Amino acid sequence: MRERGLDAIVAGSFQGRERLESYLIDDFLDSNVVLPLEGEPVLLAFATGRMSRMLESATRGVETWVKDWRIGFGGAKVAAVLKEKNLERGRIGIVGLGPTAPGEMEGLLPLGFWNSLVRALPQATLEDFTQAFTDFMLVKSEEEIALLRFGAGVAERVCRVMADVTRPGVSEAEIYAEMMRETYRWGCDARYPFMSLQSGAANIGWGAPRWLLHAEPPRRVQKGDLVQAEIHTLYGGLEAQVQMSVALDPIDADNQACETVARRAYEAGVKAVKPGATFAEVVQAMEAPIRAAGCWAKTPLLHTLSFGATGFTAVNREQLAGTQEGRVESQARPGIRRGELVLQPGMGLELEPNACLNTHRVNIGTGVLVTASGCEPLNDLPTRVFHVG
């Protein structure tokens, strides 16, 4: 803030995926936080219930990070706090104007909040502080790493449950329910999109299962299927993400080929992650086995934890020409965001290689921590396809 000449920053959740105010308050209260360059932060919660639950934790011995908390929300309330601190002519950094997460590439700040803030502070200078703020979040402290490891341990248990319950004839809903039960049983939450789950021998779709979003019955899995999930375990504000694939043997030759290529891409990524490497270099290393095998990739090969940099590959998509999937993908512009980002010890990355042949797809992966000499994978089970007879 001092380097940028900022007098204060404003951060809020605004129902965004990354809950950005959590980094300043060690909590999630649907709040706005005003952090002045000098002095203590002010927390503004929109509902009394949010504050009461924080105070209940305090009675149990959990120290709150912010002492100046108030009820009230929105741009006008934030402006009043800034005026109170004699910053009505100040230079204010706004977190949330720029990209924050998937689906939030144009920011997440509500227009009403912005209008109220600008109207109340006509002489202030307001500028985007989003990337600078989220870059701080990329390098984890020892405390954050402990939370991340716990969340990853829960994710490993969830993967084991998925492997145990996935059998021919079982519905996607039963698999999903048992996995979420295990997540909550350990006191973890699930960050949006909570859990992606798809099944079939050649299902290229991704995201939440259709029956959660649309009135259709859950599919029952059968031999020859791949059942694939992306699990977003969240503990203490730290997300440990994994991609788990269970094969109901026998699977066909295309899926076997995709399985081999996805694992090679994972191994290439683990080898490439080290301090001083750029984000783009890791994406390119993971891309090489996919390119060589004639596969393509539907979803990112790599992203940061939390979101900041994301790496897609555009290789080998000509195989989709003239297909319905080709019509979808021809409108996409896959590439690397923040490729210049230099990896540092303590950063969290998600290696999530996916290899596709036409509409056959295999996705595996785990979070890794950048260490002084390379990287530490946080999970084992989801780094390869799990086969059941």
HELIX and SHEET records of a PDB file:
HELIX    1   1 SER A   22  ILE A   25  1                                   4    
HELIX    2   2 THR A   48  THR A   59  1                                  12    
HELIX    3   3 GLY A   75  GLU A   84  1                                  10    
HELIX    4   4 LEU A  111  ALA A  120  1                                  10    
HELIX    5   5 THR A  130  LEU A  138  1                                   9    
HELIX    6   6 GLU A  142  VAL A  165  1                                  24    
HELIX    7   7 GLU A  172  ARG A  185  1                                  14    
HELIX    8   8 ARG A  210  LEU A  213  1                                   4    
HELIX    9   9 ALA A  253  ALA A  272  1                                  20    
HELIX   10  10 PHE A  279  ALA A  292  1                                  14    
HELIX   11  11 ARG A  317  LEU A  320  5                                   4    
HELIX   12  12 GLN A  324  GLU A  329  1                                   6    
HELIX   13  13 LEU A  381  THR A  383  5                                   3    
SHEET    1   A 6 ASP A  68  ILE A  71  0                                        
SHEET    2   A 6 VAL A  42  ALA A  45  1                                        
SHEET    3   A 6 SER A  31  PRO A  36 -1                                        
SHEET    4   A 6 ALA A   8  GLY A  12 -1                                        
SHEET    5   A 6 ARG A  91  ILE A  94  1                                        
SHEET    6   A 6 THR A 125  ASP A 128  1                                        
SHEET    1   B 8 ASP A 189  GLY A 200  0                                        
SHEET    2   B 8 LEU A 226  TYR A 235 -1                                        
SHEET    3   B 8 LEU A 238  LEU A 248 -1                                        
SHEET    4   B 8 GLY A 365  VAL A 370 -1                                        
SHEET    5   B 8 GLY A 348  LEU A 351 -1                                        
SHEET    6   B 8 LEU A 302  LEU A 305 -1                                        
SHEET    7   B 8 THR A 310  GLY A 311 -1                                        
SHEET    8   B 8 ILE A 336  ARG A 337 -1                                        
SHEET    1   C 4 ASP A 189  GLY A 200  0                                        
SHEET    2   C 4 LEU A 226  TYR A 235 -1                                        
SHEET    3   C 4 LEU A 238  LEU A 248 -1                                        
SHEET    4   C 4 PHE A 386  VAL A 388  1                                        
SHEET    1   D 5 ASP A 189  GLY A 200  0                                        
SHEET    2   D 5 LEU A 226  TYR A 235 -1                                        
SHEET    3   D 5 LEU A 238  LEU A 248 -1                                        
SHEET    4   D 5 GLY A 365  VAL A 370 -1                                        
SHEET    5   D 5 CYS A 375  PRO A 377 -1                                        
SHEET    1   E 2 ASN A 354  LEU A 357  0                                        
SHEET    2   E 2 HIS A 360  ASN A 363 -1                                        
END                                                                             
